[in-house]
Amino acid sequence: MQNENALFCAKGICKSFGPIHALINFDISIPAGEIRGLVGENGSGKSTFSSIAAGMQKWDEGVMYLDGEEYSPADTVDAMNMGVSMVVQEQGTISNISIAANIFFGKEAMFVQHGVLNVYKMIQAAKKALEDIGVDNINPADMIDTLSFEDRKLVELARALYVQPKIWVVDETTTALSVSGRKVLYRLMNEVKDRGGSVIFISHDIDEIMDKCDSLTILRDGVLTGNLKKKDFSAETIRQLMIGRELSGHYYREDMGETTSSEVVLEAENVSADVLKNVTIQVHKCEILGIGGLSDCGMHELGKVLYGLVKPTAGNVKWNGKEKVKSASWSVKHGIGYVSKNRDTESMMTICSIQDNICLPSLKDLQKCGLIFPQKQKKHAEVWASRMEVKADSVATFCNTLSGGNKQKVVLAKWLGKGADILILDCPTRGIDVGTKAAIYQLIEQLKAEGKSIVLISEELPELIGMSDRIVLLKDGEISGEFYRRDGLSEAKLIQKMV
């Protein structure tokens, strides 16, 4: 499959971060008019390679070719000018500037006349770029910060595609999009393919990969483990090449959920806030309570209300049947932890170390007479990083250098280290590989067995069905259905109450 006459070709790519070898002699060759899947566990090197291809960072050894010419971009703007653009998993827009300025960042010279930036002309061009991808509900003159996370992603799609790229890198973008947003993305991927460009598509969803891709390249620990044509796709083969082993134990729970206590540890009473309308739910001790629904149903807002990040406009949230949940800081003191869907922006400090992140909610517990003892903090972080099997040189490693799966392990470690008895987990396996997913599911089961309570908010029905004792569904901010594991759950049953 390696061919210098391909539209894009890389040979012998090596990249190291200190003693960690992220890519080792990696080869890939992509012909024109193809959607190439790139998969592997977190830390396998796929995002490292995609960022190299998109000009985000330099490589140590090897060579790349684009359209038969040697390709060595100086930065992302240079890469776009040569025909390679990328949309990343996390937030890729620039705050405090307009939507139009985001779309044409690095291309402002296109709109300069007599030394003056023609803002009107740039806004009109941005409007067309959005319309070209089928988006007409976003005003490019508005500030980017007024948009939701998903709408920011649509702006990123417009920015990536207005240059008509030869190679479009899509890195875990579907996890940030609703069903309708995903349809837009898939349509655009096919449009790039149909006009003779190619797409490098990174996803942890194996079903999605098998459905959308023409071929597949698989990485494990920085090494190429296989190339597959569509006719050779099978979930079992892909998983085996990704992780190099059979998944030990079961994936989801196998019990029927008969171990939930009648004791209520957290409850919302007639809560209204944002899109939520008069919502009443109870969370029991030893329960995994699943919360689901379609995009904008209010499930993510409910998680924030339960944790105290958002104050209800009506109703209240009670802890252990008596005290009201007053704020996020109050929740930390009373053993309630929260993992946000938006990991990099809301769940962790990416420009701080693993130690800083793990110790943050436990700082008062680690102090003595108001004094902070660095060795005590280091030991605490090392214990929980080890228990969560975080892959890093040391707890001094900065979190922005970690893979998505290892970041999520750090986020979970900080709450386990704090000893939280109630965990509100909003999309905890978003952007996580199959091996790490299995480990997180096993951890959730273990926490339930230890008497802890889990609120599992998820956009994935198989996850909700596979892990929950009880599922509450929301529609337009209101409870639309409730189901129990013991009664048998199916996607068909749930979908009826979601739409």
C-alpha positions as CSV (number, residue, x, y, z in Angstrom):
1,M,0.0,0.0,0.0
2,Q,3.0,2.3,0.0
3,N,3.3,4.3,-3.2
4,E,5.0,7.6,-3.9
5,N,2.5,8.2,-6.6
6,A,-0.3,8.4,-4.1
7,L,-2.0,11.7,-3.3
8,F,-0.3,11.6,0.2
9,C,2.6,9.4,1.3
10,A,4.7,9.3,4.4
11,K,7.7,7.0,4.9
12,G,9.7,6.2,8.0
13,I,8.1,8.8,10.2
14,C,9.6,8.9,13.7
15,K,8.6,11.2,16.6
16,S,9.7,11.1,20.2
17,F,8.8,13.2,23.3
18,G,11.8,12.7,25.6
19,P,12.1,8.9,26.2
20,I,8.6,8.2,24.8
21,H,8.5,7.0,21.2
22,A,5.2,8.2,19.8
23,L,5.9,7.1,16.2
24,I,8.4,4.5,15.1
25,N,9.2,4.2,11.3
26,F,5.5,4.8,10.4
27,D,4.5,4.5,6.8
28,I,1.2,5.4,5.1
29,S,0.1,5.9,1.5
30,I,-3.3,7.3,0.6
31,P,-4.6,7.4,-3.0
32,A,-6.9,10.2,-4.3
33,G,-10.6,9.8,-3.7
34,E,-10.4,7.7,-0.5
35,I,-11.5,7.9,3.1
36,R,-8.7,6.3,5.1
37,G,-9.5,5.4,8.7
38,L,-6.6,5.8,11.2
39,V,-7.2,3.9,14.5
40,G,-5.5,2.8,17.6
41,E,-5.7,3.0,21.4
42,N,-5.1,6.3,23.1
43,G,-1.3,6.9,23.0
44,S,-0.9,4.8,19.8
45,G,0.4,7.7,17.8
46,K,-2.5,8.4,15.5
47,S,-3.1,12.0,16.7
48,T,0.7,12.6,16.7
49,F,0.9,11.6,13.1
50,S,-2.2,13.6,12.1
51,S,-0.8,16.7,13.8
52,I,2.5,16.3,11.9
53,A,0.6,15.9,8.6
54,A,-1.3,19.1,9.4
55,G,1.8,21.2,10.2
56,M,1.1,21.4,14.0
57,Q,4.5,19.9,14.9
58,K,7.7,18.7,13.4
59,W,8.8,15.1,13.1
60,D,12.3,13.7,14.0
61,E,12.9,11.4,11.0
62,G,11.2,10.4,7.7
63,V,9.8,12.1,4.7
64,M,6.3,13.0,3.4
65,Y,5.0,13.6,-0.1
66,L,1.9,15.4,-1.3
67,D,0.8,15.0,-4.9
68,G,4.2,13.7,-5.8
69,E,6.2,16.6,-4.3
70,E,8.1,16.5,-1.0
71,Y,5.9,17.9,1.7
72,S,7.3,19.7,4.8
73,P,4.9,22.3,6.2
74,A,6.3,25.0,8.5
75,D,3.0,25.4,10.4
76,T,-0.8,24.8,10.0
77,V,-1.3,27.9,7.8
78,D,1.5,26.7,5.5
79,A,-0.1,23.2,5.4
80,M,-3.5,24.7,4.5
81,N,-1.8,26.7,1.7
82,M,-0.3,23.5,0.3
83,G,-3.7,21.6,0.6
84,V,-3.8,19.9,4.0
85,S,-6.3,21.0,6.6
86,M,-7.4,19.5,9.9
87,V,-10.3,19.5,12.4
88,V,-9.3,18.5,15.9
89,Q,-11.2,16.6,18.6
90,E,-11.1,19.4,21.2
91,Q,-11.9,23.1,20.8
92,G,-10.0,24.4,17.8
93,T,-11.3,28.0,17.6
94,I,-9.7,31.2,18.9
95,S,-11.7,33.1,21.6
96,N,-12.3,36.8,21.7
97,I,-12.4,37.2,17.9
98,S,-15.3,37.0,15.5
99,I,-16.5,33.9,13.7
100,A,-15.3,35.3,10.4
101,A,-11.9,36.0,11.8
102,N,-11.7,32.4,13.0
103,I,-12.6,31.1,9.5
104,F,-9.9,33.2,7.8
105,F,-7.2,33.2,10.5
106,G,-3.9,33.4,8.8
107,K,-5.6,34.5,5.5
108,E,-6.5,38.0,6.5
109,A,-4.3,39.4,3.7
110,M,-7.0,38.3,1.3
111,F,-9.2,41.1,2.6
112,V,-6.7,43.9,2.9
113,Q,-7.2,46.9,0.6
114,H,-4.7,49.8,0.7
115,G,-3.4,48.6,4.0
116,V,-6.8,48.3,5.7
117,L,-8.7,45.1,6.5
118,N,-12.1,45.1,4.8
119,V,-14.1,43.5,7.6
120,Y,-17.4,43.5,5.6
121,K,-15.8,41.6,2.7
122,M,-14.3,39.0,5.2
123,I,-17.7,38.6,6.8
124,Q,-19.4,38.0,3.4
125,A,-16.8,35.5,2.5
126,A,-17.3,33.7,5.8
127,K,-21.0,33.6,5.3
128,K,-20.4,31.9,1.9
129,A,-18.0,29.4,3.5
130,L,-20.6,28.5,6.1
131,E,-23.3,28.2,3.4
132,D,-21.1,26.0,1.3
133,I,-21.1,23.4,4.1
134,G,-24.9,23.7,4.6
135,V,-24.9,26.1,7.7
136,D,-27.1,29.1,7.5
137,N,-27.9,29.7,11.1
138,I,-24.6,31.2,12.2
139,N,-23.9,34.9,11.8
140,P,-20.1,35.3,10.9
141,A,-20.1,38.8,12.4
142,D,-20.8,37.5,15.9
143,M,-18.0,36.7,18.4
144,I,-17.0,33.0,18.4
145,D,-17.6,32.9,22.2
146,T,-21.4,33.2,21.7
147,L,-21.5,29.8,20.0
148,S,-22.0,26.4,21.6
149,F,-19.2,23.8,21.4
150,E,-20.9,22.0,18.5
151,D,-21.5,25.2,16.5
152,R,-17.8,26.1,17.0
153,K,-17.1,22.7,15.4
154,L,-19.2,23.7,12.4
155,V,-17.1,26.9,12.1
156,E,-14.0,24.7,12.1
157,L,-15.4,22.6,9.3
158,A,-16.0,25.7,7.3
159,R,-12.4,26.9,8.0
160,A,-10.9,23.6,7.0
161,L,-12.9,23.2,3.7
162,Y,-12.9,26.7,2.2
163,V,-9.4,26.0,0.8
164,Q,-10.7,22.9,-1.0
165,P,-8.0,20.7,0.7
166,K,-6.4,17.8,-1.1
167,I,-6.1,16.0,2.3
168,W,-8.6,16.6,5.1
169,V,-7.7,15.3,8.5
170,V,-10.7,14.7,10.8
171,D,-9.5,13.8,14.3
172,E,-12.2,12.5,16.6
173,T,-14.6,15.2,15.5
174,T,-17.8,13.2,15.6
175,T,-17.7,12.9,19.4
176,A,-18.3,16.7,19.6
177,L,-21.3,16.6,17.2
178,S,-25.0,15.8,17.5
179,V,-26.7,13.3,15.1
180,S,-27.4,16.2,12.7
181,G,-23.9,17.6,13.0
182,R,-22.5,14.1,12.2
183,K,-24.6,13.9,9.1
184,V,-23.1,17.2,7.9
185,L,-19.6,15.9,8.6
186,Y,-20.2,12.6,6.7
187,R,-21.6,14.5,3.7
188,L,-18.6,16.8,3.6
189,M,-16.2,13.9,3.8
190,N,-17.8,12.3,0.8
191,E,-17.8,15.5,-1.1
192,V,-14.0,15.8,-0.5
193,K,-13.6,12.2,-1.7
194,D,-15.9,12.7,-4.8
195,R,-13.9,15.7,-6.0
196,G,-10.6,13.7,-5.9
197,G,-9.3,14.7,-2.4
198,S,-8.8,12.3,0.5
199,V,-9.8,12.1,4.1
200,I,-7.8,10.8,7.1
201,F,-10.6,9.9,9.5
202,I,-9.7,9.2,13.2
203,S,-12.4,7.7,15.4
204,H,-12.7,5.3,18.3
205,D,-16.1,4.1,17.1
206,I,-15.3,0.9,15.2
207,D,-18.8,0.7,13.7
208,E,-18.5,4.2,12.4
209,I,-15.0,3.4,11.0
210,M,-16.3,0.3,9.2
211,D,-19.2,2.2,7.8
212,K,-17.6,5.4,6.6
213,C,-14.1,4.3,5.5
214,D,-12.7,2.7,2.3
215,S,-9.6,1.4,4.0
216,L,-8.0,1.4,7.4
217,T,-4.5,1.9,8.9
218,I,-4.0,0.7,12.5
219,L,-1.4,1.8,15.0
220,R,-0.3,0.3,18.3
221,D,2.4,2.0,20.5
222,G,3.6,4.1,17.6
223,V,4.1,1.1,15.3
224,L,2.0,0.3,12.2
225,T,0.2,-3.0,12.9
226,G,-1.9,-3.4,9.8
227,N,-3.6,-2.0,6.7
228,L,-7.1,-3.3,5.8
229,K,-9.3,-2.9,2.7
230,K,-13.0,-2.5,3.3
231,K,-13.7,-6.2,2.3
232,D,-11.4,-7.3,5.1
233,F,-13.1,-5.1,7.8
234,S,-14.3,-6.9,11.0
235,A,-14.7,-5.5,14.5
236,E,-12.8,-8.5,15.9
237,T,-9.8,-8.1,13.5
238,I,-9.6,-4.3,14.1
239,R,-9.7,-4.6,17.9
240,Q,-7.0,-7.4,17.8
241,L,-4.7,-5.2,15.7
242,M,-5.4,-2.2,17.9
243,I,-4.7,-3.7,21.3
244,G,-2.7,-6.8,20.4
245,R,-4.8,-9.0,22.7
246,E,-8.3,-10.2,23.5
247,L,-10.2,-7.9,25.8
248,S,-10.1,-9.6,29.2
249,G,-13.3,-10.1,31.0
250,H,-16.7,-8.7,29.8
251,Y,-17.2,-5.3,28.2
252,Y,-20.5,-4.2,29.8
253,R,-22.1,-5.4,33.0
254,E,-23.5,-9.0,33.0
255,D,-25.7,-8.8,36.1
256,M,-29.3,-7.7,36.0
257,G,-29.0,-4.8,38.6
258,E,-30.5,-6.2,41.8
259,T,-28.0,-4.6,44.2
260,T,-29.3,-1.0,44.3
261,S,-30.1,0.3,47.8
262,S,-33.3,2.1,48.6
263,E,-31.3,4.9,50.3
264,V,-31.4,8.2,48.4
265,V,-28.1,10.0,48.3
266,L,-28.9,12.8,45.8
267,E,-32.1,14.1,44.5
268,A,-33.5,16.9,42.3
269,E,-36.9,18.2,43.2
270,N,-38.9,20.0,40.6
271,V,-35.8,21.6,39.1
272,S,-35.9,24.1,36.3
273,A,-32.7,25.7,34.8
274,D,-31.7,26.6,31.3
275,V,-33.7,24.0,29.2
276,L,-34.7,21.9,32.2
277,K,-38.4,22.1,33.2
278,N,-39.7,20.7,36.5
279,V,-37.3,17.7,36.6
280,T,-37.5,15.4,39.6
281,I,-35.0,12.5,40.0
282,Q,-33.5,10.4,42.8
283,V,-30.0,8.8,42.9
284,H,-29.7,5.8,45.2
285,K,-26.8,4.4,47.0
286,C,-25.0,1.7,45.0
287,E,-26.8,2.7,41.9
288,I,-25.6,3.5,38.3
289,L,-28.3,5.9,37.1
290,G,-28.1,6.5,33.4
291,I,-29.3,9.8,31.9
292,G,-29.8,10.0,28.2
293,G,-31.7,11.7,25.3
294,L,-31.1,13.5,22.1
295,S,-28.9,16.6,21.6
296,D,-30.1,19.6,23.6
297,C,-32.5,17.5,25.7
298,G,-31.0,18.9,28.9
299,M,-29.0,15.9,30.1
300,H,-25.7,17.8,30.3
301,E,-27.4,20.8,32.1
302,L,-28.9,18.3,34.6
303,G,-25.4,17.0,35.5
304,K,-24.2,20.6,36.2
305,V,-27.3,21.3,38.3
306,L,-26.8,18.1,40.4
307,Y,-23.2,19.1,41.0
308,G,-23.9,22.7,41.8
309,L,-22.3,24.3,38.8
310,V,-25.6,25.7,37.7
311,K,-28.2,27.1,40.2
312,P,-31.8,26.1,39.5
313,T,-34.2,28.9,38.7
314,A,-36.8,26.8,40.5
315,G,-36.7,23.7,42.7
316,N,-33.6,22.5,44.5
317,V,-31.0,19.6,44.8
318,K,-30.6,17.8,48.1
319,W,-27.8,15.6,49.4
320,N,-28.6,12.7,51.6
321,G,-32.2,13.9,51.9
322,K,-31.5,17.0,53.9
323,E,-28.8,19.5,52.9
324,K,-29.2,21.5,49.7
325,V,-26.4,21.4,47.2
326,K,-25.2,25.0,47.2
327,S,-22.2,25.1,44.8
328,A,-19.5,23.1,43.2
329,S,-17.1,23.8,46.0
330,W,-19.8,22.7,48.5
331,S,-20.1,19.4,46.5
332,V,-16.4,18.8,46.6
333,K,-16.4,19.0,50.4
334,H,-19.4,16.7,50.7
335,G,-18.0,13.9,48.5
336,I,-19.6,14.7,45.1
337,G,-17.4,14.6,42.0
338,Y,-18.1,15.7,38.5
339,V,-16.5,14.8,35.2
340,S,-17.5,17.2,32.4
341,K,-18.1,16.1,28.8
342,N,-15.7,18.9,27.7
343,R,-12.6,17.4,29.3
344,D,-9.8,19.8,28.2
345,T,-11.8,23.0,29.0
346,E,-13.8,22.0,32.1
347,S,-12.4,18.9,33.7
348,M,-8.7,19.5,34.0
349,M,-5.9,22.1,33.9
350,T,-4.1,21.0,30.7
351,I,-1.1,23.3,31.2
352,C,-0.5,21.9,34.7
353,S,1.0,18.6,35.8
354,I,-0.6,15.3,36.5
355,Q,0.2,15.9,40.2
356,D,-1.5,19.3,40.2
357,N,-4.6,17.9,38.7
358,I,-4.9,14.8,40.9
359,C,-4.2,16.8,44.0
360,L,-6.5,19.8,43.3
361,P,-9.7,18.7,45.1
362,S,-7.7,17.1,47.9
363,L,-5.4,20.1,48.7
364,K,-7.0,20.7,52.1
365,D,-6.8,17.0,53.0
366,L,-3.1,17.0,52.1
367,Q,-2.3,20.1,54.2
368,K,-1.2,20.1,57.9
369,C,-1.5,23.3,60.0
370,G,-2.2,25.2,56.8
371,L,1.2,24.1,55.3
372,I,1.6,22.3,52.0
373,F,4.1,19.4,51.9
374,P,5.2,18.7,48.3
375,Q,6.3,15.2,49.0
376,K,2.9,14.3,50.4
377,Q,1.2,15.7,47.3
378,K,3.6,13.8,45.1
379,K,2.9,10.5,46.9
380,H,-0.8,11.0,46.7
381,A,-0.6,11.7,42.9
382,E,1.7,8.7,42.3
383,V,-0.6,6.4,44.2
384,W,-3.7,7.4,42.2
385,A,-1.9,7.7,38.8
386,S,-0.6,4.2,39.4
387,R,-4.0,2.8,40.3
388,M,-5.5,4.3,37.2
389,E,-2.5,3.2,35.1
390,V,-1.8,6.6,33.7
391,K,1.0,6.3,31.0
392,A,3.6,9.1,31.7
393,D,7.2,9.5,32.7
394,S,6.2,10.9,36.1
395,V,3.4,12.8,37.8
396,A,5.3,16.0,36.9
397,T,4.4,15.5,33.2
398,F,2.1,18.2,31.9
399,C,-1.4,17.0,31.0
400,N,-1.4,18.8,27.6
401,T,1.2,16.1,26.4
402,L,-1.1,13.2,27.4
403,S,-3.4,11.2,25.1
404,G,-7.1,11.6,25.5
405,G,-7.4,8.3,27.4
406,N,-4.7,9.2,29.8
407,K,-6.2,12.6,30.4
408,Q,-9.5,11.0,31.3
409,K,-7.7,8.6,33.7
410,V,-6.2,11.7,35.4
411,V,-9.6,13.3,35.7
412,L,-11.0,10.2,37.3
413,A,-8.0,9.7,39.6
414,K,-8.5,13.2,41.2
415,W,-12.0,12.2,42.3
416,L,-11.1,8.7,43.4
417,G,-8.2,10.2,45.4
418,K,-10.6,12.6,47.0
419,G,-12.8,9.7,48.0
420,A,-16.0,11.0,46.3
421,D,-19.0,8.8,47.1
422,I,-21.1,10.2,44.3
423,L,-19.7,10.6,40.8
424,I,-21.5,12.5,38.1
425,L,-19.9,11.3,34.8
426,D,-20.8,13.2,31.7
427,C,-19.8,11.2,28.6
428,P,-16.8,9.6,30.5
429,T,-15.7,7.5,27.5
430,R,-15.9,10.3,24.9
431,G,-12.9,10.0,22.6
432,I,-11.5,7.0,24.4
433,D,-10.2,3.8,22.8
434,V,-11.9,0.4,23.2
435,G,-9.3,-0.8,25.7
436,T,-9.5,2.2,28.0
437,K,-13.3,2.2,27.6
438,A,-13.4,-1.4,29.0
439,A,-11.2,-0.4,31.9
440,I,-13.5,2.6,32.8
441,Y,-16.6,0.4,32.6
442,Q,-14.9,-2.1,35.0
443,L,-14.0,0.8,37.3
444,I,-17.6,2.0,37.4
445,E,-18.7,-1.5,38.3
446,Q,-16.1,-1.7,41.0
447,L,-17.2,1.7,42.4
448,K,-20.8,0.5,42.6
449,A,-19.7,-2.7,44.4
450,E,-17.9,-0.4,46.9
451,G,-21.2,1.3,47.7
452,K,-20.7,4.4,45.6
453,S,-23.3,6.0,43.4
454,I,-22.8,6.9,39.7
455,V,-24.8,9.3,37.5
456,L,-23.8,8.2,34.0
457,I,-24.8,10.8,31.4
458,S,-24.2,9.5,27.9
459,E,-25.1,10.1,24.3
460,E,-24.5,6.5,23.4
461,L,-27.4,4.1,23.9
462,P,-25.3,0.9,24.1
463,E,-23.3,2.4,27.0
464,L,-26.4,3.4,28.9
465,I,-28.0,0.0,28.4
466,G,-24.9,-1.9,29.1
467,M,-24.0,-0.1,32.4
468,S,-27.1,1.4,34.0
469,D,-29.3,0.0,36.8
470,R,-32.0,2.5,35.8
471,I,-32.2,4.9,32.9
472,V,-34.0,8.3,32.9
473,L,-34.6,9.9,29.5
474,L,-35.0,13.6,28.8
475,K,-36.8,15.3,25.9
476,D,-37.0,19.1,25.5
477,G,-35.8,19.5,29.1
478,E,-38.5,17.2,30.6
479,I,-38.4,13.6,31.8
480,S,-39.9,11.5,29.0
481,G,-39.3,8.0,30.2
482,E,-37.8,5.7,32.9
483,F,-36.5,2.2,32.5
484,Y,-35.1,-0.5,34.8
485,R,-32.3,-2.9,34.0
486,R,-34.2,-5.8,35.6
487,D,-37.1,-5.3,33.1
488,G,-34.8,-5.7,30.1
489,L,-33.6,-2.8,28.0
490,S,-33.3,-2.3,24.3
491,E,-32.5,0.6,22.0
492,A,-35.9,0.4,20.4
493,K,-37.6,1.0,23.8
494,L,-35.5,4.0,24.6
495,I,-35.7,5.6,21.2
496,Q,-39.5,5.7,21.4
497,K,-39.2,8.0,24.5
498,M,-36.4,10.2,23.0
499,V,-38.0,11.4,19.8
